[in-house]
Amino acid sequence: MIPAATNRLVILAATKMLGGICVAGIDRSAQWVRPVNPPDFAFSPSQLSEDGTVIVEPYNDVEFVVGERLNNPPETEDVTAIVSSQPHLVRTLNDGEVLALLHQMDEHDNVAEHGADLEGWLVGIRRSLVLTRVDELLTAYRNMFNERRQRRIVFRVGDEIMNLPCTDLRWRSITRNDNDAQALEGLRRAGNIYFALGLARPFQGHYYPMVVGVHPVPKLTVEVDYNNL
């Protein structure tokens, strides 16, 4: 058995899943890591809390107690979290630190080249997470998918127009009551905009890509209602 260890991450994705919340971030070696809670890989808000407050949120530098890294490509970023040990908030990054990290992790040119088949590219390189600078925000809207109303964002990276569902918890909060278009106008006022993109868990033979982190700078600060995700 692999002994438990502490892994320190800057969170760049916190999203809604059917079974709870999925989170991911960047470790000290500038690699993507996704703590997971088997068997459904999701967390409850209390499992992401320290002293009763959810602290596993974007731009927080958080320590997790983790166990083994799972061998389940393309989700090679998965590492088992020890949920009996609460995470610990080290600090929160400021706007300058957030922008520097986003710039460091940016894979704009790769996403522009492979955006027409993001699923195939990521599966082929045995990854499920990537960050890109967004060149243009086009629209945001809702559609029906699997009997649920799904938030979607249309955006341009290089010459590639991408139309993806968005599961970011903060985006879900600011678009309540069908405020998608208004929320998008707010993003357009940011000086810089980056999206974290990720592959969903397999569904009907596919790993569907989606926006798992919406990152304007100045950074998006939203109070998420964890009782109403």
N, C-alpha and C positions, 0 to 999 in steps of 0.2 A: 504494500500500500504506500502511495506517495504521501509524505507528511504534509500537513497544512503549512501554508506560508502566507505572508502578507504581500498583496499586490496593490500598488498605488496607481490610480487612474484619474485622468481628467475626463469627465463624462461629456460625451458629444452626442449621445442618443439616449432618449427615454421615450418609449413608445407604448401604444396600447396593443395588447394581444388578447385573444379570446380568453386565455387563462390568467391574465394579469398584466404585468408590466415587464417589458424587455429593456435592458440597458446595455450600453457599450461605451468604451472610451479608449484613450490613448495612454499607454504605459510609459515608464521612464525611458525606454529604449525606442520610443516613437513608433510603437506597433499597436495595431488595433487589438483589443481584448474585449470579449463579451462574457461577463460572469453569467452563469445560468444556474437554474434551480431545477434539476431533473425531478420528475419525468417530463413535465410539460414546459420546462425551460423558463418559466415566468415567475415573477415575484409579486407578493402582495405589498401594499404601501408600508405595512409595519416592518417587513423584512428589509426595506430600504431606508429605515429610520434609525436615528441615533437619539436616544432619550425622548422618544415620542414624536420627533419631527423628521419628515422625509428629507434626507440630505443627498441622496443619489440623484442629482439633477444636473443639467448642463452647466458647464463652467466651474463646477465644484471639483476640487482635487480630493479624492476619496480613497481611503484604504479599505480593501476587502481582505478577509481571510479566505483563501482559496485552496482547493485541492488539486486534482488532476486535470490536465488539458484533455479534452475529449477528441477522439479520432473520428470525426464525422464530417468530412469534406462535402460541400464547399464551406461549411461553417467551421473552418479551422481555427477561428478566433475564440471558440467556446472554451471556457474553463469553469469547473464546478465551484460554486461559492459555498462556503460553510455557513449556512444560514443561522446556526446556533450562536454565531459570533456577529454582533451587530457591526455594520460599517462605521467608519470614523471619518468625519470631515476634517481635513487638514486646513484648507483655506479655499477661497473663491478667487478665480482669476479676474483681473480687471480687463477693460476693453483692449488695451495695448497688448497684454499677454494673450488674450483670446485671438486677436488678429495675427500675432506672430505664430501661434500654434496652427491656426487654419492655413496660413501661408506655407508653413513647413509641411503639412500633410496634403496639400493640394495636388490632385492628379488630373487637373483640367484637361490636358492634352490627351491622355489615355481615355478619359470619358468621352471627349469629343470624337475620338477615333472609333470607339467601340459602342457608342451610345445606342446605335440602331439594334444591337443585340447585347445589351448589358448583361443579361442572364448568361448567355453563352460564354462571354468573355470571362466573367467572374468565376463561373463554374470551371472553365478551362484552366484558370490559374489558381484554383483551389482556395478562393477567397469569397467572402460574402459582404464585405464592407469597404467603402471607398468614399473619399471626400473630394468635392470639386467646387471650384469657383463657378458662379452662375453669371453668364453674360447678359441675359435678359429674362425678366419675368413676364410671361405673356398673359396667363389667366389662371383663375382658380375656380373650381366648381364642384358639384356633387353628381354622382351617378349611382345606379344600383348595381351591387355586386354581391352575389351569394345571399340575396334577400336582405342586404343591409345597404344603407346610404353611405357611400364612400367619398371621402374628401380626395380631390385630385388637384395637382398643380401642373401647369404646362410652362416649360421654361426652355431656354436655349443655352447650350454649352458648345462653343465654337459654332460650327454650321449645323449642329444636330439639334432638332426640336424633340424634346422629351416630354411625355405625358404620363405621370406616375401618381399612384395613390400616396397620400401623406398621412403617417400615423404618429407624428411627433405630438406628445402630450400638450405642449404649449400651443402648437398650431390648432389642436382640437379645442383648446380653451378660448382662443381669440376668435375662432370662427363659429362659435355657438350662435344659434338663431340665424344660420345661413349668412354669416358675415364674411364669407370667403373673399369676395371682391374688395371689401373695405380693408380686410387684413392684408391683402396683397398690396394695396396702395401704401399701407404703412411700411411694408418691406421695401418698396421701391424708393423710399426716402432715405434708406441706409446707404452709406458710402460704399460698403462692401457687402456682398451676399454670397454665402457658401451653403451647399447642401451636403449632408451626409446621406449616402445612398446605401441601401442594404437589400439583401435577398431574404424574402420570407421563407419560413419553413416549407418543406415540399407540400404542394397541393395539386392534386390531379396531374402528377408527373412533372410539375414545373416548380422552379424557385423564382417566384415573381418578384421583380425589383420594385422598390418603393423608396420614398423620401423618409428617412428615419431621424433626421436632424435638420432643423431650419435655423441658420446661423447668420443673421445680419450683424454688422458691426457699425454703430454702437449695438451692443448685444441685446437680444430679446430677453426682457425680464418679465415673466408672467407668473402669477400665483396660481398654481394648478389645484383644482378642487379634486382631491383624491377620493372623495366620496361620490363623485359624479364624473367618471372618466368616459 
